[in-house]
Amino acid sequence: MKRALSLVTVGMVTLALASPSLAVDLIGYYEFEGNFNNTTGPIAAAIPTKNPAQVNLIGGGFRGGGVDINDPAASGGGNTGGSLNIPFNANPNEAPQVSFGGWYNLQSNAGFPGVTAIDNGGWDRGIHLNNNQWGFASGGTTNNVAAAPTDEWTYVVGTFDKTANVATLYIGDDNAATQTTTSATRADGGNNPGETQIEIGRYDNQDLDALVDDFMVWSVALTPDEANAIRNLRLNPTLDYSPADAELLFHLFDAGTGEVEIDGLIWSNTSGLAGTPGQLSPDGSGFNLVLDSQAGTGLAAAPVPEPSTIAIWTLLGLIGAGFGWRKMRRQG
């Protein structure tokens, strides 16, 4: 099981203590492991809503389980498909910054299928397909960002920032050797209000035929470094970190100090890195992760050191002293 720890050194003995609570940026993470629950953050469970019989949990997701959102007509323009609603209002007046998306395996890319959106007519914030291409919208549509192949997993995340007036769509395949996504930007001019829930599987009345997994909602507009890092950490065969693990690393980087341990690796801030946004590179027995490609800063990971003989004897001495002190108290 993966969990984060803060490390406190007492003499020559390193003790692992539970880390304090961090600000929540990953407000929704849906793994679809046999249920529609949110495993990280305050948003409630996802709800099969439109044509719920066409929304089914499956065993063959991107990682473990997943969800099959089916459109029997698969025409990209009908109302026969299902939708899975995330009960979160992502309209600009309610969420000035938001990011949502995950891993999609398209079963059909014909016509104009909706993918994930808050649209109820009017080009509200959302992700869609158009003529076998990925596109997105926010107050207007942007088509042909990248090709949309079928029967393979694709990482697709939209970020929306009302304050900066920028929306970005990130698209990457499941090739771990590719460190960056294809991306495009447009103004974040989404109408107010659209749908008050995020609909996976629809854009207004355009239905999707696809498998979906690792769906996430962030209360921030992810940076290019973060959007790529989430994908690279997941695809690395050694790490296979979830978005929840990535969030811990982002908070560590933002803090600028401290350490976080995940699965036997201790992560800490570092500088002097060169690479593309979110690049993850092996470094000896550890890794480097670029989280500010312009400044060349990020995180470095190294294996948890084996306890030295001296440290072990010091710990045993402390334990022995504790037993002796308790014995003296009983005798007194």
N, C-alpha and C positions, 0 to 999 in steps of 0.2 A: 504494500500500500504506500502511495506517495503522500508525504506530508512535509510541511516546511518547519524548520526549527531555527531558533536563534541560538547562537553558541556563546556561552559564558565561561571564561577561564578562571578557575580557582587554584592558585598556586601553579602546580604543573599538571592539574587534572582538568580536562575539558568536560563539562557537563552540558547535556542537551535539555533545554527548557522550551516549553511551548511558546510559540511566537505570539506577540500581542495582535489584537484585531487590527486589520488594515481597512482603509477606505474601500468601499465596494465600487468597482467600475464594471466588472462582469456581472451584470444584474440578471442574466438569464443564460443557462447552459443546459441544453436538452440532448442527452446522450441516447435516448430511446432504447434503453436496455430493458425491454419488456414493459415499459410504461411511458407516459407522456410527461413525467415529472421534471421540474427544474431542479437540478442538483447543486446549483450555485446561485445565490442571490435571491432577491425578494419577490420576483414575479411568480405568479401561480403557475400551475401545470398547464400545458397546452391542451386545447379542446378541439376535437374533430367537430367541424361545424357544418359546412355545406356538403351535402351528400356524404355523411359520415361513414356510410358503408364502403366508400371508396378510399378510406384512410385506414391503413392496417400496419401494425407493428410487424417487423420481419426479423429474421436472424442474420440476414446477409447484408448488413450495413457496411459503412466504411470502416468502422471500428466496432466489432461485435454486432449489436443490434442496430436497427434503423427503422425508418418508416417509409412505406410505399404509398405515395399519393397518386392515385390512378385517375385517368380520364378515359373512360371507355370509348369515346369518339376519337380522342387523340387528334383532334383537328386544330387545336390551338385557338378555337374561337367559339366553342360551345359552352353550355352550362351543365355538362354531365359529370365533370370531375369533382373530386373532393377538395376540402381545404382544412388546414390545421391552424387554428388561431392561437396566437400568443397574446395573452391579456395584458398588453402594454400599449399605452397611447404614445405613438412615436411622431405625432404631429409637431411641427416646429414651435408652436406656441406652448406645448407641454414639454417637449424634449428638444431644446435648442441644439444639442449635440446628441447623436446616436449613431451606432453602427450595428448592422445585423447581417447575418448570412451564415454560411457553413459549407458543407460538402454536398454536392448534388450529382446524381447520376441520371442523366436525361434518358428517358425511354422514347421520347419523340421530341423533335425540335422544329416541326413543321408549323407554318402559320405564324401566329402571334401569341404564344402561350405566356400567361403571367407566371412569375416565379415566386416572388415574395414582395409584398407591398402593403401600404396603408391606403391605396387608391380606391375612391368611390366615384371616379369620373372626374377628370381635371388634371391628370398628370401629377398626382401627389407622389411622395417619396416611394420609390420602389425599383425592383429589378425585374426585367422581362426578357423575352426572346423575340427576335424578328428575322424571319427568313434565314434561319439556321445560324444566327449571330446573337451574342449576348448584348443587351442594352440596359439602360437604366434611365430614370426620370426623376425630376423634382421641379415642378413648375413648367416642364417641357420635356420632351423625350430626346435621348441620345442613343442612337442605334449603332450596330456594327462596331462594337468595341473589340470583340475577338470572336473567332469561330466557336461554335457550340456543338462539339461532337456528342454523339449518343453512346450509351453503353460503356462509359468510363467515368470515374470520379473526378469532379472538378471543384476546386476551392473558389467560392464566389462570395465576396463581402462588399456591401455598400456602406460608405460612411457619409454622414450628413452633418453639416456645421452651419447653422443659421447665422451665427455671429460673424464668421469669416466668409459667409456666402459661397461655400464650396462644397460640392458633393463629389465623391470619388467612387468608382467601381474597380475592384481588384479581382483579377481572374487568373488562376494558376492551375496547372494539371497536377497529377499525383506523382510526378517525377521528382524524387528527392535531390537529384543533381541540379535542378533548376532552382536558383536561389531567389529569383524575383518573379513577381506576377506581371501580367499585362494590366495596364490601368488607363483610365480616362477620367477627366474631370468636367464638371459643368457647374453652373450656379445652383445653389441650394435654395430654389424659389418655390418650395412646395406649398400648396394651398392649405388654408386653415378653415375648417378641419376636414381631414379625410376620414377614413375608417378609424375608429378608436382602438382597434386591435391590429397587430401585425398578422397578415394572412399569408401563410405558407401554402402555395399552390394556386394563387389567384392574383390577377391584376385587374381590378374592377370585375368584369365577367369573363375574363379569359383564363382558361383552366390549364393546369400543368399535369404532365404525365412523367413522373420521375421518382427516384429514391432519394431520401434526404437523411443526413446524419450530422452529428456534432454541430447542431444549430446553436448560435450564440447571439446574445444581445448585450451590447456595451453601452454604458451611459456617457461615453465620450466618442469623439470622432477619432478613430485610430489613425496614427501616423503611418506613412509608408513603411517605416522600420517595423512598427508593431504588427501591421497587417501581414507583412512577409514573415516576421519572426514566428507568429502563431502557426503559420503553415510549415515553416522549416523545422520547428521544434516537434511538430506532430509527425512529419515524414522521416525524421532521422531514425534509422533502425535501432540505434542504441538508446536514445532518449524516449521517443514516442510520447512526448509531453502533451497533455491535454490543454485546452484553453485556460482551464483553472490553474494549471501549473504555470502557464505563461503569465497569467495575471500576477502571481507571486513575484515573478522575475521583473515585471514592469514596475511594481511597487518598490522593489529593492533598488532598481535603477533610479527611480524618481527620488528616493530617499538620499541617494548619493553615498551612503555608508551602511555598514552592517554586512551580514552574511545570511544566506538562506541555504538550507540543505534539502535536496530532493533526490531520493533514491541513491544515496551514497556519493553524491557530488555536492561540494560546497561552492556556491556562486557568490561572487563579490564584484564590486565595480572596478572597472579598469579603463585605461585610455591607450592611445597609440594604436588603435585598430584601423585597418584599411579594409574596405570591402563595400559591397552594395547594401542597400537598405535591408535590415533584418538578416544579414548573412550569418550563417552558423558554420563554423569551421573547427575541425579537430586541432587540438594543440597538445601534443604529447599524449598523456593519458586523460586529458580534459578537453574543454571546448572554449571557443570565444564566440560571443554573440554580439553583433553590431546592433545598437539600439538608437544611435544618433550618427548616421553615416556622414553627415556634414562635419561634425566635430571629431569623428573618429573615436567615439566612446561607446561603451557598452558593458557587458558582463563577461567575466572569465570563470570557468568551472574547473575545479581540481578535485580528485578523489579525497574522501575523508581520510586523514592520516591514521595509520595503525598506531594504537597506543604504545608508547615506549615502555621498556622494562622499568625505568625509573618511575614513570607515571603510574604504572600498575602497583608498584610497591608503595608509592605515596598514597594511592587510594586505599590499599589494604591497611596502611598505617592509620589513615583517618577512620576507617571502619573499626579497626581494633581499639583506637582511642575512644570511639563512641561507646563500644561495649564496656570498656573499663570504667568510663564515667558513669554509665547507667548502673553498673555493679556497685560502685562506690555509693551511689545515691540509695540503692536498696539496703546496703549494709548500714548506712547512716540512719 
